[in-house]
Amino acid sequence: MTAPASDYSRQMVSLERPALTDEADWIAKAQRSDATAFERLYRMHIDRVYGLCLRMTGNVAEAEDCAQETFIQAWNKLDKFRGDSAFSTWLHRIAVNAVLGRARKSKREQDRIQVAFEQTSAPASAADDGELRDLSDAVDRLPEGARHVFVLHAVYGYSHEETGEMLDIASGTSKAQLHRARRLLAQQLKEQGFEE
């Protein structure tokens, strides 16, 4: 027989794994300008938002800036969140817009950053971090459109319709970009000595 959990340990468990109703409560409080509630939402979602931004940009500094911009925009637009979709989906749409907006504003700067990154990066080998690192590098080298669709659809699990809506493209274009991404990934990995 186990000892009953103390009130403190129950509180700690509830802090570590918030229930869905807690998220709804935090959203409602944050919509009333409760910064503490918004901080809680931030802590719940920052890892996935940052991961999405990193996958889409392929650059740590850009991803950090885009993730920060996502939460600034989310705070400013929180009153527009109606709950028609999951809060995480709403945040991901803001993150995608932040990435795309930043890319449009600084395309030349992005190109210079990418060139500098490629010149300083050592080529991946089988002896490095292994196949996962090679796949990650291959995804980062995909053309922007194909990379965005691959990340949203294959990594984050959004449908082609949702992906198209987030990227402002047709779902057929999303399917074509995903096919292109998979073909290019297979080609890159084959060139690195991995079997299909």
C-alpha positions in Angstrom: 0.0 0.0 0.0 1.4 3.4 -0.9 1.3 6.4 1.3 -1.3 9.1 0.3 0.2 11.9 -1.7 0.6 15.2 0.1 -1.2 18.4 -1.1 2.1 19.7 -2.2 2.9 16.7 -4.4 -0.5 16.9 -5.9 0.0 20.6 -6.7 3.4 19.8 -8.3 1.9 17.1 -10.5 -0.8 19.4 -11.6 1.8 22.1 -12.4 3.9 19.6 -14.5 1.0 18.2 -16.5 -1.8 20.7 -16.8 -5.2 19.5 -17.7 -6.9 20.8 -20.8 -9.4 22.7 -18.7 -6.5 24.4 -17.0 -5.2 25.6 -20.4 -8.7 27.0 -21.2 -8.7 28.8 -17.8 -5.2 30.2 -18.5 -6.4 31.4 -21.9 -9.4 33.1 -20.4 -7.3 34.8 -17.7 -4.6 35.8 -20.2 -7.4 37.3 -22.4 -8.2 39.5 -19.4 -4.5 40.8 -19.5 -3.3 38.4 -16.8 0.4 38.2 -17.6 1.0 35.3 -15.2 -1.5 33.2 -17.1 0.1 34.1 -20.4 3.5 33.1 -19.0 2.0 29.7 -18.1 0.8 29.3 -21.7 4.2 30.4 -23.0 5.9 27.8 -20.9 3.5 25.1 -22.1 4.0 25.9 -25.8 7.5 27.5 -26.3 9.3 24.2 -27.1 7.0 23.2 -29.9 6.8 26.7 -31.3 10.5 27.1 -31.2 10.9 23.7 -32.8 8.6 24.6 -35.6 10.4 27.9 -36.2 13.8 26.1 -36.2 12.7 23.5 -38.7 11.2 26.2 -41.0 14.2 28.6 -40.8 17.0 26.1 -40.4 18.8 28.8 -38.3 18.9 29.0 -34.5 19.0 32.8 -34.2 16.2 33.2 -36.7 14.1 30.6 -34.9 14.6 32.3 -31.6 13.5 35.6 -33.1 10.5 34.1 -34.8 9.5 32.2 -31.6 9.7 35.5 -29.7 7.7 37.3 -32.4 5.1 34.6 -32.2 4.4 35.1 -28.5 4.5 38.9 -28.9 1.9 38.6 -31.6 -0.1 36.0 -29.6 -0.2 38.4 -26.6 -1.3 41.3 -28.9 -4.0 39.2 -30.7 -5.1 37.0 -27.8 -8.5 38.7 -27.8 -9.0 37.3 -31.3 -8.6 33.7 -30.2 -12.1 32.2 -30.2 -11.3 28.5 -29.6 -12.3 27.4 -33.1 -9.1 25.4 -33.2 -6.7 24.2 -30.5 -4.6 26.9 -28.9 -1.4 25.2 -30.2 -2.7 25.2 -33.7 -3.5 29.0 -33.4 0.0 29.6 -32.1 1.5 27.5 -34.9 -0.3 29.6 -37.5 1.1 32.8 -35.9 4.6 31.1 -35.9 4.3 30.2 -39.6 3.3 33.8 -40.4 6.2 35.1 -38.3 8.7 32.9 -40.2 7.2 33.8 -43.6 7.0 37.5 -42.8 10.6 37.6 -41.6 11.8 35.7 -44.6 10.0 38.2 -46.9 11.5 41.2 -45.1 15.0 40.0 -45.1 15.5 37.6 -48.0 18.9 38.9 -48.8 20.0 38.8 -45.2 18.8 35.2 -45.0 20.8 34.3 -48.0 24.0 35.8 -46.5 23.4 34.0 -43.2 22.8 30.7 -45.0 26.0 31.0 -47.1 28.0 31.8 -43.9 26.4 28.9 -42.1 27.2 26.5 -45.0 30.8 27.7 -45.2 31.4 27.2 -41.4 29.6 23.8 -41.1 31.6 20.6 -41.4 30.0 18.1 -43.8 28.0 15.5 -42.1 29.3 12.0 -42.0 28.1 8.6 -40.8 30.5 9.0 -37.9 28.9 12.2 -36.7 25.6 12.1 -34.8 24.3 9.4 -37.0 21.4 9.1 -39.4 19.1 11.5 -37.4 21.6 14.3 -37.7 22.0 13.6 -41.4 18.2 13.6 -41.9 18.0 16.9 -40.0 20.7 18.4 -42.1 19.0 17.2 -45.3 15.7 18.8 -44.2 17.5 22.1 -43.5 18.9 22.0 -47.1 15.5 21.6 -48.7 14.2 24.6 -50.7 12.2 26.9 -48.6 8.7 25.9 -49.9 9.4 22.2 -49.7 10.9 22.5 -46.3 7.9 24.4 -44.9 5.4 21.9 -46.2 7.6 18.9 -45.0 7.9 20.4 -41.5 4.2 21.2 -41.1 2.8 18.1 -42.7 5.3 15.3 -42.0 6.8 16.5 -38.7 3.9 18.3 -37.1 1.1 16.3 -38.6 -1.0 19.0 -40.1 -3.3 18.0 -43.1 -2.6 19.3 -46.5 -5.6 21.6 -46.1 -4.3 23.0 -42.8 -0.7 23.3 -44.2 -2.0 25.1 -47.3 -4.0 27.5 -45.1 -1.0 28.3 -42.9 1.3 28.9 -45.9 -1.4 30.5 -48.1 -1.1 27.9 -50.8 -3.5 25.4 -52.3 -3.7 22.0 -50.7 -2.6 20.5 -54.1 0.5 22.7 -54.0 1.1 21.4 -50.5 0.9 17.8 -51.8 3.3 18.6 -54.7 5.8 20.3 -52.3 5.7 17.3 -50.0 6.4 15.0 -52.9 9.3 17.3 -53.9 10.6 17.4 -50.4 10.5 13.6 -50.1 12.2 13.1 -53.4 15.0 15.6 -52.6 15.5 14.1 -49.1 15.8 10.6 -50.6 18.3 11.9 -53.2 20.4 13.8 -50.6 20.5 10.8 -48.3 21.4 8.4 -51.2 24.3 10.7 -52.1 25.5 10.5 -48.5 25.6 6.7 -48.8 22.2 5.8 -47.1 20.1 3.2 -48.8 16.5 4.1 -49.8 
